[in-house]
Amino acid sequence: MKTTLHSKKIYTPQGPIEGYLTIEDGTIRSITQTSNESAVEELGDAMILPGIIDLHSHGYRGWSAKTIDPQEIQGLSASLPSIGVTATLATTTAWETEELHMLDAIATAIETGCPGAKILGIHMEGPFFNPDQHKATPRSEVRLPDLERTRRYIERARGHLRYMTIAPEMEGAFDVMDLLHSEGIHIGCGHTTATSAVFQEAKRHGMQSAIHTGNAMTQIDRREVALMGASLLDPDIYCEINCDLYHLSKEMLELMFRIKQDMGRFLMISDSDVLSGMPAGSYEAFGKIVHVHENGEILLDDGTINGSSKYVLYDMKLLRDVLHLPLEDIIRMSSLNPAIFLGMDDRIGSIAPGKDADLLVTTADLQLLRTYVNGAIRYQQGDPILENPHFQDVCPRIA
């Protein structure tokens, strides 16, 4: 099947152009200034953007990647195009009794097939945290880095473990990092008290990114910039950033962009979770009381941020309208950089002939009109958003 769209703004890696974008057999066949196609859909002032790639998403709309049910992962996949996500890493957290079953469930869903956003693999956030930076993870579930346990994770994930978070200052961390690096698994450092000296050693053992930079890590001090400051100063390290203006203030984001300068080393993430997109209220979720506030914050009783209720497309609008960043830079952080990080930019992450037709159609105000995954419309404005019908059984609302 062939589809041709005409837009005044198609955001290619070279910048926005007016033209005709033709989709055929799931890929972008061509982008031209003129078209001989008999059927062309005129988009008017609507823009075509590359699909969002979210490398750090635990869930959305009652669906959770922390599950032992492959259908839960497939439900998450189906819901994500409604917020412009065309590809993601299912981000799970290790739980002593179910961690291997969780990995198996995600692997099974990937191998069986997912109906919406592509599940590119697994991001395992934990259990190798610093106990002093466990934050929303129960302290009882934090483990010292362990080679044998890591080997079991890799085996159970069946080749789908793509990214792992680890605190590099913990005993045994560098041995685990060496194993992950040898297996081609991307290494992010987070939930950490690591100093800048530990950062330098971690980089030698394969560290590639700072996990939700600025959160769940030691803050920059005048005498010790810690892993946070060292990651921003290092031109090779990617920095995950949550741009909802709750996790990081406007001023902190401005500092980050000025320090690092290279927009090619930032990864926009949502850190969304099962309660993201759900109505305001208090819920019992995975043994914790979690409060979803009207303003979008998701907090534990002690004020700890427990993920985000927002999503990357929402944050893109904030970066444009509040921080006044060029949309081209924002798209790079939300789409191309994650694809480059994963080594998949030959297929996804930007709009170019031969690449997968993973596309967003938005208004000039970044309101989502349509989401394509492999050339198929997976969400259109007005479609019902798929919510987990069993959500209340798992996370009952208590107030």
C-alpha positions in Angstrom: 0.0 0.0 0.0 1.3 3.5 -0.9 0.5 6.8 0.9 1.7 10.2 -0.1 1.5 13.2 2.4 2.1 16.8 1.5 3.3 19.0 4.3 4.8 22.5 4.5 7.1 21.3 7.2 8.7 17.8 7.1 11.4 17.7 9.8 14.3 16.0 8.1 17.9 15.8 9.6 18.7 18.8 7.4 15.9 20.8 8.8 12.2 21.4 7.9 11.3 21.3 4.2 8.1 21.5 2.3 7.4 18.4 0.2 5.7 15.2 -0.5 6.5 12.2 1.7 5.6 8.8 0.2 5.2 5.7 2.4 5.3 2.3 0.9 5.6 -1.2 2.5 6.3 0.3 5.9 9.2 2.5 4.8 9.7 6.0 3.6 10.1 5.6 -0.1 10.8 9.2 -1.1 10.7 12.9 -0.1 10.3 15.1 -3.1 9.4 18.7 -3.9 6.9 17.7 -6.5 4.7 14.5 -6.9 3.1 12.6 -9.7 1.1 10.5 -7.4 -2.6 10.4 -8.2 -3.7 10.5 -4.5 -2.0 13.0 -2.2 -3.3 13.8 1.3 -2.9 17.5 2.0 -1.9 18.2 5.6 -2.2 22.0 5.4 -0.3 23.5 8.3 0.3 20.2 10.1 3.9 19.1 10.5 5.5 15.7 10.0 8.0 14.8 12.7 10.0 11.6 13.3 8.5 9.3 15.9 9.6 9.5 19.5 12.0 6.9 20.9 11.7 6.7 24.7 14.5 4.6 26.2 13.2 4.9 29.8 9.5 4.1 30.1 8.1 1.8 32.9 4.5 2.1 31.8 1.5 4.3 30.9 -2.3 4.4 31.3 -2.3 1.5 33.8 0.0 -0.7 31.7 3.3 -1.7 33.3 6.6 -3.1 32.0 7.1 -4.5 35.6 5.0 -7.5 34.8 5.1 -11.2 34.3 2.4 -11.1 31.7 3.4 -10.7 28.0 0.0 -9.3 27.2 0.6 -6.4 29.6 3.7 -5.4 27.5 1.6 -5.7 24.3 -1.1 -3.4 25.9 1.7 -0.9 26.8 2.8 -1.0 23.2 -0.7 -0.4 21.9 -1.2 2.6 24.2 2.1 4.5 23.5 1.3 5.8 20.0 -1.4 8.0 21.6 1.4 10.1 23.0 3.6 9.9 19.9 6.0 7.1 21.0 6.8 4.8 18.1 9.6 2.9 19.8 10.7 2.3 23.4 12.7 0.1 25.7 10.4 -1.6 28.2 12.0 -0.5 31.4 11.6 -3.0 34.2 12.8 -3.0 37.8 14.3 -6.1 39.4 12.2 -7.7 42.1 13.7 -10.7 43.9 10.7 -13.0 43.5 9.7 -12.1 39.9 12.7 -10.5 38.2 13.5 -13.4 35.9 9.8 -13.9 35.0 9.6 -10.2 34.1 12.5 -10.5 31.7 10.9 -13.6 30.2 7.5 -11.8 29.8 9.1 -8.9 27.9 11.2 -11.2 25.7 8.1 -13.2 24.9 6.1 -10.1 24.0 8.8 -8.9 21.7 9.1 -12.3 20.0 5.4 -12.7 19.7 4.9 -9.2 18.3 3.6 -5.9 19.6 0.6 -4.0 18.0 1.7 -0.4 18.6 5.1 1.1 19.5 8.0 -1.1 18.8 9.5 -2.7 21.9 13.2 -2.5 20.9 14.4 -4.4 24.0 14.6 -4.2 27.7 16.1 -1.5 29.9 16.8 -3.0 33.3 16.8 -0.3 36.0 18.2 -2.1 39.0 18.7 -3.9 41.3 22.3 -2.7 41.5 21.7 0.7 43.1 23.4 2.5 45.9 21.1 1.9 48.9 21.3 5.6 49.7 19.8 6.5 46.3 17.2 3.8 46.0 14.4 6.4 46.0 11.2 4.9 44.7 12.6 1.3 44.7 12.1 -0.5 48.1 15.4 -0.7 49.9 14.9 -4.4 50.4 15.1 -4.9 46.6 18.5 -3.2 46.2 21.4 -5.7 45.6 25.1 -5.5 45.4 26.3 -6.0 41.8 26.6 -9.7 41.2 28.1 -11.4 38.1 26.2 -14.7 38.4 22.9 -12.8 38.8 23.7 -10.7 35.8 24.4 -13.7 33.7 21.0 -15.1 34.7 19.4 -11.8 33.6 21.2 -11.9 30.2 20.2 -15.5 29.7 16.5 -15.0 30.6 16.2 -11.9 28.4 17.2 -14.0 25.4 19.2 -11.3 23.7 16.7 -8.5 24.4 18.5 -6.9 27.3 19.8 -3.7 25.7 20.4 -1.3 28.5 21.1 -1.6 32.2 21.4 0.9 35.1 24.1 0.4 37.7 25.7 2.4 40.5 29.4 2.2 39.7 30.7 2.9 43.2 29.2 -0.3 44.6 31.5 -3.3 45.2 31.6 -5.6 42.2 30.1 -2.9 39.8 33.1 -2.8 37.5 33.1 -6.6 37.0 29.4 -6.5 36.1 30.0 -3.5 33.8 32.8 -5.4 32.0 30.4 -8.3 31.4 27.6 -6.1 30.1 30.1 -4.3 27.8 31.4 -7.6 26.4 27.8 -8.6 25.7 27.0 -5.3 23.8 24.6 -4.1 26.5 24.5 -0.4 27.0 25.5 0.8 30.5 23.9 3.8 32.3 25.0 4.9 35.7 22.4 6.1 38.1 20.9 5.8 41.6 24.4 6.6 42.6 26.7 8.6 45.0 29.6 8.2 42.6 32.3 10.9 42.7 33.9 12.4 39.6 36.9 10.0 40.1 34.5 7.0 40.1 32.9 8.4 37.0 36.3 8.4 35.2 36.8 4.7 36.2 33.3 3.8 35.2 33.8 5.3 31.8 36.8 3.0 31.4 34.5 0.1 32.2 32.0 0.9 29.5 29.7 3.6 31.0 27.8 5.3 28.2 25.1 7.4 29.9 23.9 9.1 33.1 20.5 7.9 34.1 17.9 10.6 34.6 20.7 13.1 35.0 20.3 15.1 38.2 17.9 12.8 39.9 18.8 9.9 42.3 22.4 11.0 42.2 24.8 13.2 44.3 24.3 16.8 43.3 27.1 19.1 42.1 29.1 20.7 44.9 31.7 23.4 44.7 34.5 20.9 45.6 33.1 17.7 44.1 31.0 17.8 40.9 30.2 14.1 41.3 29.0 11.9 38.5 26.4 14.4 37.5 28.8 17.2 36.8 31.4 14.9 35.2 28.8 13.5 32.8 27.8 17.0 31.7 31.4 17.9 31.2 32.3 14.8 29.2 31.7 15.1 25.5 31.3 11.3 25.0 28.7 10.6 27.7 25.0 10.7 26.9 22.8 12.4 29.5 19.2 11.2 30.0 17.0 14.2 30.8 13.4 14.4 32.0 12.1 17.8 30.8 8.7 17.9 32.5 10.0 20.8 34.7 9.3 18.7 37.8 12.4 16.5 37.7 14.6 19.4 36.6 13.9 23.1 36.8 14.0 25.4 33.8 17.2 26.9 35.1 18.9 23.5 35.6 18.0 22.5 32.1 19.5 25.7 30.8 22.7 25.0 32.8 22.9 21.5 31.4 22.5 22.7 27.8 25.1 25.4 28.3 27.6 23.1 29.9 27.4 20.2 27.5 26.5 22.3 24.4 26.4 19.3 22.1 22.7 18.5 21.7 23.8 15.2 20.2 24.5 13.9 23.7 21.1 14.4 25.3 18.4 11.7 25.5 14.9 12.9 26.3 13.1 10.4 28.5 9.7 10.2 30.1 10.4 7.9 33.1 6.7 7.3 32.9 5.1 4.5 35.0 1.9 2.7 35.5 0.1 5.7 36.9 1.1 8.1 34.1 -1.9 9.4 32.3 -4.3 8.2 35.1 -6.7 10.5 37.0 -5.5 12.5 40.0 -5.8 10.6 43.3 -4.0 8.3 45.7 -3.3 4.7 44.7 -1.7 1.6 46.2 0.9 0.6 43.6 3.4 -2.2 44.1 3.2 -2.0 47.9 3.5 1.8 48.0 1.0 4.7 48.4 1.4 6.9 45.4 -0.2 10.3 44.9 -1.0 11.6 41.4 -1.5 15.3 41.7 -3.6 17.6 39.5 -0.5 19.4 38.3 1.0 16.2 37.0 3.4 15.3 39.8 3.5 11.7 41.0 4.9 11.6 44.6 5.3 9.1 47.5 4.2 10.0 51.0 7.7 11.5 51.8 7.7 13.7 48.7 9.9 11.4 46.6 9.2 11.8 42.9 7.9 8.4 41.6 8.3 8.7 37.9 6.4 11.2 35.7 2.8 11.6 34.7 4.0 13.5 31.6 5.4 12.2 28.3 8.1 13.2 25.9 5.8 15.0 23.4 4.5 17.2 26.3 8.1 17.9 27.3 9.0 18.8 23.7 6.4 21.6 23.8 7.9 22.8 27.1 11.4 23.0 25.7 10.1 25.0 22.7 7.7 27.3 24.5 9.4 27.8 27.9 13.1 27.3 27.1 12.7 28.6 23.5 14.9 25.8 22.0 14.7 25.3 18.2 12.4 22.4 17.4 15.2 20.8 15.3 17.3 20.5 18.5 14.4 19.1 20.4 13.6 16.5 17.8 17.2 15.4 17.8 17.0 14.7 21.5 13.7 12.9 21.3 14.3 10.8 18.2 17.6 10.7 16.5 19.9 10.7 19.6 18.2 7.6 21.1 18.5 5.8 17.8 22.2 6.6 17.5 22.7 5.5 21.1 21.2 2.1 20.3 23.0 1.9 17.0 19.7 1.8 15.1 19.8 5.1 13.3 20.1 3.4 10.0 16.4 2.3 10.5 14.8 4.7 12.9 15.1 8.1 14.5 14.8 10.5 11.6 12.9 11.1 8.4 14.8 9.9 5.3 14.2 7.6 2.3 14.7 3.9 3.2 14.0 4.3 6.9 11.0 2.9 8.8 8.0 5.1 8.4 7.7 5.9 12.1 6.1 9.4 12.0 4.1 11.9 13.9 1.7 14.4 12.3 1.1 17.3 14.7 -0.3 20.8 14.6 2.0 23.8 14.7 1.4 23.8 18.4 2.7 20.2 18.8 -0.8 18.7 19.4 -0.7 15.1 18.1 -3.0 14.4 15.2 -1.6 11.0 14.0 1.0 8.4 14.7 2.5 6.0 12.2 4.5 2.9 13.0 6.1 1.2 10.1 3.7 3.2 7.8 0.5 2.0 9.6 -1.6 4.5 11.5 -1.5 3.4 15.1 -3.2 6.4 16.6 -5.4 9.2 15.2 -6.8 12.2 17.1 -10.1 11.2 18.6 -9.3 7.5 18.9 -10.0 6.0 22.3 -6.8 5.7 24.4 -6.2 2.1 25.4 -6.3 1.8 29.2 -5.5 -1.3 31.2 -9.0 -2.8 32.2 -7.4 -4.7 35.1 -5.6 -1.6 36.5 -7.8 -1.2 39.5 -7.1 -4.9 40.5 -3.4 -4.2 40.6 -3.3 -0.5 41.7 -6.5 0.2 43.5 -7.4 3.9 44.0 -7.8 4.6 47.7 -8.6 8.4 47.7 
